[in-house]
Amino acid sequence: MAKEENILLIVGDDDFAAEAETKQAIEAHVPAELRASAVEVVDGLATNAESQLASVRNCLASVQTPPFLDPVKLTWWKGVSFLPGGGRGGKIAEDVKDALERFADSLAKSPLPPNQFLVITATTLLKTSVFAKRMGALAEIRDCSVPTRSRDRAAAALVRLPAFAKAAGISFAPGADRAFVAKTGPDSRTIVSELEKMRTYLGEDNRPVTEDDVAAITSAGGDDIEIWSLTDALASRNAGKVLTTLRCFQGDSGWPIMISTVVERWFRDLIAAKAGLGGENDWKARKNAAAAASFTLTELRVGRYRMLALRERLVSSQLPAEYVEMEIIRTIRR
């Protein structure tokens, strides 16, 4: 069965990215002067079986009702909270599950006319569910989920960045896009805000954004900002800066093991950088190479050994914060 070009299912917990995708769909299909009347929003937030069944009925009624005065109609089933895999514990009532499957069957049996469009946004959807498989045969499905791992979040942000940058009238020089995401963090709302700030900074200058521009104007934020602060302090070999940054973590559960792991990995990366490994045009690789220049190879190896030993002790026993601090200070002592 061919997919409908006028059905879009957006799944993911990045609500800003999902709304941006929806906005693009509305702009693509509904003229600006018609959006107030031609876009019908059906609330998908429902907490019990009765309200969930009502939401399905309301969406189906909207889809089955052709436009009257307008030449086009778009139904947005917004924030559906009860798709398979999205309810509490991932379970939904059987009658709601059946209603969703009948809804998908109805779309398959009665395709939307060319002047009608359906956009569904939901936080989660179990890909192996019957509803997901039936909708997968009908609709274009876009993923706006936030990955669990920090590295994967950064990769997903890099994928989304070109569309956000294009909307802001911005392009990036090679490597500057990675530097930008590394500094802003992966949050879509923050990325768009920082792009707007960059557009103001560039003014009428339409040249590509460089890494120097990112360093000059982009605000640091996101998942790893405190970690970057720590590694920057370590690279400076300034004990005061290191202690100040370390104390930002001390309210977190399990912070000593986490810090020893991060610092050990950092020394490992610097050893690789010292050996000339890593891409020349990669922002992180260049940053590691600059930090490695502050240490001898022996210092880096000893520092990594100290962190491995510290982590082993932390796993098997409780150590006071002062001990952890001083052991890290020893690793940067000249």
N, C-alpha and C positions, 0 to 999 in steps of 0.2 A: 504494500500500500504506500503510495507516495505521501510525503509529508506535506501538511498544509503550510503554505508560505505566510498565512495570516494568523498562525497560532504560535505564541512564544511563551515558554515556561522558564522562568528565572528562579533558580534555587540557590540559596546560600544565606549565611548569617552576616554578610557584609551588606547591611541595609543601604548604605550610601551608594555602593556600586550597583545594587539591584534597582534602586530608584533612578540612578543615572541611565541604566539600560532601558528602563521603562520610559523615561523621558525621551530618549532617542527614538524609541518605537513610536511614541505619540507624535513627535515632531516629523517622523518619516511618513506617517499615514494620515494624520489629521491636520488640515490647514489651521494656522494660528487663530483665524477669526471664528473657527467652528469649535474650538476645544472646550469652551464652556458648556456647550449643549451636546456635542457629539461624543464626549468621553463620559462613560457611566462607570462609576466606581462601586464595586460590591465588596463589602467588608468581609474579610476572611478570618478575622480573629473571633474564635468561638471556643468556649471552654467546656461545653457539655454536648451530649449527643443531639439534644433537641435543637440547640442553636446551630450546631454544625450541619444538620440536615436542612435547616432553613437557609443557611448560607449556600449550600449546593443548589437548592431550588431557586434561590434568587439569581445566582450566576447563570443557571440554565435558562431561566426566564429572560434574562437580559440578552443572552446569546441568540435565543430563538425569536426575539422581537426585532424586526428589521427597523432601520432608521425611517422616520416619518418625514420631517421637514428638512433634515440634513442629508447630503448625498453620501455620507460615510458615518460609520459608528465604530467605536472601540470600547470594548468592555475590559476593565481592569479589575480582576479578582485579586484584591490586595491583601497581602500578609496572611495567606492561608495557613492556619496554625495546626491543622489536623490531617495533613496528608500522611500516608503510611510512613512511619519512622519519625514523624514530627511531633506526635502527641506525648503526653507524660508517659515515660517508660517506653516510648516508641510504639504504644498500642492504641488502637482506636476501636470504637464499638463496631460490631459486625454489620449493623444496619448502615452505619456511616461508610464503612469500607465498601459495601455493596452499592451505595448511592454514588460514590466516587467512580466506581467501575462502570456503572450505568451512564454516568455523565460522559466518560471517555467513549463509551460505545455510541452514545448519541452523536458526538462530534464526528465519529468515524462514518456513521450511517447518513448523516445530514451535514455534509461539508459546508463551511461558512461561505457565503457569496463573496465575490471579490471586493465588495465595499464594506465588509465587516471584518473586525480584527478582535482577537482575544489575547490578553496578556495576563498571565498568572504569576504571582510572586509568592514564594514560600521559603521559610527558613531551611527546612530539611525535607528530604524525600528519600525513602528507601529504594535504591535502584533496582532491587530484585522483586519489588512488589508488583502485583498485577497492574495496578493503576499506572505505575511508572513505565512499565513495558508498553502498555497500550498508548499512553501519551507519547512515549518515545517514537512510536510509529507515525504519530500525527504531527507533533510539534517540534519546533527548534528548541532545544534545551540548552540554556546557558548557565554555567556554574559561577556563582558569586560567593562561594564559601570561603571562610578564612581558615587556611591550613593550620594544623596543630603545631608543627615545628617551625621555629623562627626562620630557619633557612628556606623552608617552603613558602612561608609568608612573603619573604623578600622576593622570591622568584615569581610568585603570583602578582605581586605589586608591579614588577617589571613588565609583566604581560599586559596589565591594565594601563600602565603609564602612557603608552603612545596615544591612546584614545583621549585620555584626559589632557595630555599636552597639546594635541591637535585642537581640541575645543578651546584651549587657552591661547592658541596661536603661537605655540612654542615648539622648537625642535632642539635636540641635544647633539652636541659633538660626541664622537666615539668615547665611551667610558664615562661621560658626564652623567648619563642616565643612571648608571649603577651608583655613582657617587651620590647622586640626588636621593635615590631610594635608601641607600645606606644611612644617609643623614636624617631624612624625614621619618624613617620607619615605614611599615607597610600599610598603615591605616589610610583608606581611600580619602576620607574627609580631610585628613591632614595634608595628604599629597595635593589635593585640589587647592586647598588654601595656600600652600607654599608655591604652587604654580601661579596662582593669581598674584602673589607677592613678587615672584620672579618677573612676571609680565610687566608689572609696574616698575620694577628695577630696570628692565631693559628699555622701557619707553618705546620710542619709535624705531629703535635698533632691532632689526629682525634677524640678526645673526644667531647661529646656534648657541645654546647655553654651554659654557665650558666648565671644567672642574673648578677653575678659579672663581667663577660666578657662584657656583654652589657653595664654596667655602666662604665667600663674602656675604651672601644674603640669606641662605637657607638656614632655618632654625633646626637645631637638633631635637629629635624626639623619637618615639617608637620603642620597640621592645628592648633594644640593646644599648640605649643611651648611657645608662650607668656603667655597663660593662666597657663601653668605649672610653668613658671618663677614667675608669680604672686603668685600662691598658695605656691610655695616653699618659697618665700619671707615672706608671711603671717605666714607660719609655723616657720620661724626663729624668728619671732616677732621683726624683725629689721626694724624700721620705715624708715631709709634711703633707704634700699633695696626696701621696698614697694613703696615709693614715686618714686624712679627711674623707677621701672617697670610700675607703673600706668601711667607715662608720655609717655610710648611707645604707649598707646592706644588713647591719646587725640586728634590725628588727625582724628580718625574714627568717622563717624556719629553715634550718639546715644550711644557713649561709656559709659556714666554714668549708663544708665539703664542696659546695657549688663554686666558691671562690678558688679553692685549691685546684679544682678541675679546669676552670677557665684560665687561670694563670699558667698551669702546666701546658695546656693546649696552645696558649699564646707563645710560650717559650719554644714549643715544638715548631710552630709556624715560623718563628724568627730564625730558628736553626735552618729550616728549609730555605728561607729568604737569603740567609748568609751564604748558602751553597748555590745561589742563583736560580733556584727553582721557583716557578710561578710565572704568570703571564706579565709581560712588560706593560701592557696596556690595561691591566686590571687594577682598579683603584685600591682594593684591599692589598694586593700584592705590593704595590708601590708604597703603601703605608707601612706594611711589615718590613720592607727593605729599609725604609728610613729609620724605623725603630731599631732594627738589627744593627745599624751602623753605630748605635750608642753602646753596644756591647762587644766584647770579644767572643769568639766562638766558645772558648772555655767557660766564660761567664754564663753564656746561654745554656750550655750543657749542665753546668753545676746548678743553675737556677731550676732547670726542669727536673733534675734529680731531687732537689730539695722539695719541690712541689709533689712529686710522686710519693716521696717518703712521708710528707705531711698528710697527704690524703689517706695513706694506709693507716696512719695513727688515728686519724679522725674517724675512720670507719669502725675501728675497734674500741675507741675510748673517747670520752668527753675531754676536750681541752679548753682552757680559758681563752677568751677573745684576745687577751694580751699576747698569749703565746702565738696564736695564729698571725696576729699583726707583725710581731717581731720576726717570725720566720719569713714572712713575705718581704719585710724590709731587708733582711739579710740577702735575699736574692738580687736586690738592685744595688747593694753597697758596692762601691768601686774598689 
